[in-house]
C-alpha cells in the first residue's frame, strides 16, 4: 500500500528543509509533479491519492539529489521563461527572471525600429532569448551562437519544442571568433547577449546549487567581470549595420563600468540603463554612432 500524496509531500519537505533548501515546499511539489506526471495544480486536488512504490522511489531519488544541491530545474529538466516551458540541463545556465527584462527591452526596441530584421544572440545558452524573440517577431531572422556544443544542442532542442527552429541559425562561436574567418553574412541589425559577468574571485562564494552545478564557463566574466563586455563592445561594430544596437544583461553593480566601455570605444551613442523590478541596474543598451 503506497503513501498518499499529502504524506509523501510531508516527508520530502522535511528532508529538503533539513538540507537547507529555502524553497523546500515548492521544490517538493515540483519534483513530485514531475515524478508522477501530474500538473502541479492537480497535486492539491488529489491529497489522498496514493503514490505507487515505483513512482515513490523515483521521487525520493530526486529529493535526495535536491537535498545534495542539484537544482530542481536540472532534475525536472524544465524551467519557465516568458510563459513558455524550456528544457534545461547542466550544459546551460538556468534562465532567470532578470533575463526576461532583457528580452522585453529588445522587444520594445524592435517594435520601435521595424526596419530591424536580423539579430545575433551571443552566448545563447538554452536559447531563451533568441527563441522568445523569434516567437514574438515571426519575420525576425536570428543567429544564436555559443562556444559550448552541449548548450547549442539544448538551444536547438528548445527551438524545435517551441516551433521556431526555422527562424534561427545555430552556430558554434567564441563571441565573434567563429564569424571572423571567411565571414560573408550580412551585418546584423541587433546584437543581444547575457554574457558571463561574475568576477572570478566571487564564483566560490555563490550558492552551491550554482557553483557546483551550473556551467562555470557561462558564469566566469574574468577578474573584473567585464571580459566579455570588452570583447563584444570592441567587436560588434564589424558585425553591426550603421543603425544597429547592442543590448546586454549586466550585474547589479556594473552599469558604470559597462557604460564607460561603450563611451571609451567611440563607436556608440545613446547608452541607456534599465533597472529590474528590485531597482537594480540590469539591462544596458547602446546605438551605433
TORTI-420483 format. One record per residue (C-alpha): residue in one letter; y, z, x. Coordinates in steps of 0.5 Angstrom, whole numbers, padded with zeros to 4 digits, always signed. Layout:
// TORTI-420483
aYZX;...
//
This chain:
// TORTI-420483
x+0000+0000+0000;x+0007-0002+0003;x+0013+0001+0004;x+0019+0000-0002;x+0025-0004+0001;x+0029+0003+0000;x+0024+0007+0004;x+0023+0001+0010;x+0031+0001+0010;x+0032+0008+0011;x+0027+0008+0017;x+0030+0003+0020;x+0037+0006+0019;x+0035+0012+0022;x+0032+0008+0028;x+0039+0004+0029;x+0043+0010+0028;x+0040+0014+0033;x+0040+0008+0038;x+0048+0008+0038;x+0049+0002+0033;x+0055+0003+0029;x+0053-0002+0024;x+0046+0000+0023;x+0047+0000+0015;x+0049-0008+0016;x+0044-0009+0021;x+0038-0006+0018;x+0040-0010+0011;x+0041-0017+0015;x+0034-0016+0019;x+0030-0014+0013;x+0033-0020+0009;x+0031-0025+0015;x+0024-0022+0016;x+0022-0022+0008;x+0026-0029+0007;x+0031-0025+0002;x+0038-0027+0000;x+0042-0020+0003;x+0044-0019-0004;x+0037-0019-0007;x+0036-0013-0003;x+0040-0009-0007;x+0037-0011-0013;x+0030-0010-0011;x+0030-0003-0008;x+0023-0001-0011;x+0020-0008-0009;x+0014-0007-0004;x+0014-0010+0003;x+0007-0012+0006;x+0005-0010+0012;x+0005-0016+0016;x+0013-0017+0014;x+0014-0010+0016;x+0011-0011+0022;x+0016-0017+0024;x+0022-0013+0021;x+0020-0007+0025;x+0019-0011+0032;x+0026-0014+0030;x+0029-0007+0029;x+0026-0005+0036;x+0030-0010+0039;x+0036-0009+0036;x+0036-0002+0038;x+0035-0004+0045;x+0041-0008+0045;x+0039-0015+0043;x+0045-0017+0038;x+0043-0018+0031;x+0045-0025+0031;x+0040-0027+0036;x+0035-0024+0032;x+0036-0028+0026;x+0039-0034+0030;x+0045-0034+0025;x+0052-0033+0024;x+0057-0035+0019;x+0063-0039+0021;x+0069-0041+0016;x+0064-0040+0011;x+0058-0044+0014;x+0052-0041+0017;x+0051-0044+0024;x+0044-0043+0029;x+0045-0039+0035;x+0041-0036+0041;x+0042-0034+0047;x+0044-0040+0050;x+0051-0039+0047;x+0056-0034+0045;x+0056-0031+0038;x+0062-0034+0034;x+0067-0029+0033;x+0073-0029+0027;x+0078-0030+0032;x+0076-0037+0034;x+0077-0038+0026;x+0084-0037+0027;x+0084-0043+0033;x+0080-0047+0028;x+0086-0046+0023;x+0091-0047+0028;x+0088-0054+0030;x+0087-0056+0023;x+0094-0055+0021;x+0097-0059+0027;x+0092-0065+0024;x+0095-0064+0017;x+0102-0065+0020;x+0100-0070+0025;x+0096-0075+0021;x+0096-0080+0027;x+0092-0076+0031;x+0085-0079+0030;x+0081-0076+0036;x+0079-0069+0039;x+0076-0066+0045;x+0073-0059+0045;x+0072-0057+0052;x+0066-0052+0052;x+0064-0053+0045;x+0058-0047+0046;x+0055-0047+0039;x+0059-0053+0036;x+0063-0049+0031;x+0070-0051+0033;x+0068-0059+0033;x+0064-0058+0027;x+0069-0054+0023;x+0074-0060+0025;x+0069-0065+0023;x+0067-0063+0016;x+0075-0062+0014;x+0077-0068+0017;x+0072-0074+0016;x+0076-0079+0019;x+0077-0075+0026;x+0072-0077+0032;x+0070-0072+0036;x+0067-0071+0043;x+0064-0064+0045;x+0063-0062+0052;x+0059-0056+0055;x+0056-0055+0062;x+0050-0052+0059;x+0045-0057+0057;x+0042-0051+0052;x+0049-0050+0049;x+0049-0057+0048;x+0042-0057+0044;x+0045-0052+0040;x+0051-0055+0038;x+0047-0062+0036;x+0043-0058+0032;x+0048-0055+0028;x+0052-0061+0027;x+0045-0064+0024;x+0045-0058+0020;x+0052-0059+0017;x+0052-0066+0017;x+0057-0068+0022;x+0053-0071+0028;x+0055-0078+0027;x+0062-0076+0028;x+0061-0072+0034;x+0059-0075+0041;x+0056-0069+0045;x+0057-0070+0053;x+0055-0065+0059;x+0061-0064+0063;x+0064-0058+0067;x+0071-0058+0064;x+0073-0065+0066;x+0069-0067+0071;x+0064-0071+0067;x+0069-0075+0065;x+0073-0077+0071;x+0068-0082+0075;x+0068-0088+0071;x+0072-0086+0065;x+0073-0091+0061;x+0074-0088+0054;x+0081-0088+0050;x+0085-0082+0051;x+0085-0076+0046;x+0090-0074+0041;x+0088-0067+0042;x+0084-0062+0047;x+0082-0055+0044;x+0078-0050+0048;x+0076-0043+0047;x+0074-0042+0055;x+0071-0036+0059;x+0077-0032+0059;x+0074-0025+0061;x+0076-0022+0068;x+0070-0022+0073;x+0071-0015+0074;x+0071-0013+0067;x+0065-0016+0065;x+0060-0010+0067;x+0065-0006+0062;x+0063-0010+0056;x+0058-0007+0051;x+0051-0008+0053;x+0050-0013+0047;x+0055-0018+0050;x+0054-0016+0058;x+0046-0016+0058;x+0045-0022+0052;x+0051-0027+0052;x+0051-0032+0057;x+0056-0030+0062;x+0058-0037+0064;x+0061-0037+0058;x+0065-0031+0059;x+0067-0030+0066;x+0074-0033+0067;x+0075-0031+0074;x+0078-0026+0078;x+0084-0026+0073;x+0081-0029+0067;x+0085-0035+0068;x+0081-0040+0072;x+0079-0045+0066;x+0086-0045+0063;x+0089-0047+0070;x+0083-0053+0070;x+0084-0055+0063;x+0092-0055+0064;x+0092-0059+0070;x+0087-0064+0068;x+0089-0065+0061;x+0095-0070+0062;x+0090-0075+0065;x+0086-0075+0058;x+0091-0074+0053;x+0096-0079+0050;x+0103-0078+0051;x+0104-0075+0044;x+0098-0070+0045;x+0097-0063+0044;x+0093-0057+0047;x+0090-0051+0044;x+0087-0045+0047;x+0084-0039+0044;x+0087-0033+0049;x+0085-0026+0051;x+0090-0021+0047;x+0094-0020+0054;x+0094-0027+0057;x+0100-0030+0053;x+0105-0029+0058;x+0100-0032+0064;x+0098-0038+0060;x+0105-0040+0058;x+0107-0039+0065;x+0101-0044+0067;x+0104-0049+0062;x+0111-0049+0064;x+0110-0049+0071;x+0105-0055+0070;x+0111-0059+0068;x+0108-0064+0063;x+0108-0059+0057;x+0113-0057+0052;x+0114-0053+0045;x+0109-0048+0048;x+0107-0043+0042;x+0103-0037+0041;x+0100-0035+0034;x+0097-0027+0033;x+0091-0026+0030;x+0090-0021+0024;x+0091-0015+0028;x+0097-0017+0031;x+0094-0019+0038;x+0096-0026+0041;x+0090-0030+0040;x+0092-0038+0040;x+0097-0042+0044;x+0098-0049+0044;x+0103-0054+0047;x+0105-0061+0047;x+0105-0066+0052;x+0112-0067+0055;
//
